[in-house]
Amino acid sequence: MSLPEHPSAPVALVTGGGSGIGRAIARRLSEAGYLVALAGRRAQPLEATLSELPNEPGAFAVPTDVSDPVSVEALFDAVARRAGRLDLLVNNAGAFGPSAPIGEYPHDGWTST
């Protein structure tokens, strides 16, 4: 059994990579020569981001719900399998919860982002 070839370029994982700041970060990292892995809840925006990356060959997306530990484990398994390592993690995923003073913010709100 031969081992899969892994990229020589540094590998970056961007959560929330399907839109906004995550998409811009992914694009900039790709321009800088990184192999970019994208994570986000919806596949279509991730695929749209992939198509915009200047250094697209090798880049990949993994639909992921970062509030679900099983989904996060599957994400890191996919990165290990496809890239062999992770050099940079951009924790950009987020969600909008209730608006409240920090001391009154519900615990479930913290764990959902």
N, C-alpha and C positions, 0 to 999 in steps of 0.2 A: 504494500500500500504506500503510495507516495503522498507526501504532505502537500497541501495546497500552497500555491505561491502567494505570498503576501506582498503588498505594495511597499516600495521603498520610501514613498512620500509619507510625511506625517499624516496621521489619521485624526480627524476631528468629528465629534458627534454633537449635533445641534438639536436640542429639543425645542419644540415649538417652531420647527423649521419650515412650516408650510405658509407662513405669511409674516408680514410686518418686519419687526426687528430680527427675528430668526431667519427669515429669508435673506435679508440684507447681510447678516453675519455669514450665512452659508456662502453667499455669492463672493464676499470679500475673502473668505478663507480659501475658496476654490481658486480665486485669482492669485492668491499667495502660494499656490502649489499643494494645498492640502487635499487629500482624499476625504470627501465629505460624506458622512452618514447623517441622514435626517430622521427625526422622530416627530410624530404628531398624531393626533387622534384620527384625522381624516386623510385617506390615501390620495384623493384627487389634488389637494393643495400641495402635498409633498411631491407628487409627480410633476406638477407645474414648476415648482422650485427646481427640481432636478433638471428640467429642460432648459432652465435659464443659466445653469452653472457653466462657466467658461471652461472648466477642467472636468467636464462631466464623466468621461470614461472612468469607470470604477466607482463612481459615486452611487449611493443607493439609499433607499428610504425604507423605514420599518414603521408601519402604523402602530402607535403605542399610546396607551393611556397611562400617564406617569402616576396617577393616583392608585393604580392597581399593581401591587408588587409582582404578581405573576407576569404581567405585561412588561414590566421593567426588566425582569430577569430574562425574558425572551428577547428583549432589545439587546441587552449586553451579550447574550449568547450569539445573536445574529452578527453583532460587530466583531466578536472574537472569531467566528467562523469565516466571515467574509474578508476581514482586514487583518486578523491576527494580533492586533493590539489597539490601544487607544492612547493617543498622545495629548488630546485636548478635549475637554468636556465643557460645553456651553449649556448651562442650565437656564434655558430661556422659556420653558413651558410655564404657562400660568392660566389662571381662571379668575373670573370675576365672581366674588361672593357678596355677601351682604355688607352694606356700609355700616360700620360701627367703630367706636373708639377701640383702640387696641386691647385695652383691659376687658372689654365686653365682647370681643370677637369670639364666636363659637368655635370650640375645638374642631368640629367637623370641617369648618372653613379652612383651618390651617392644613389639615391632612389632605384636602382636595387639590392642593396646588403643588 
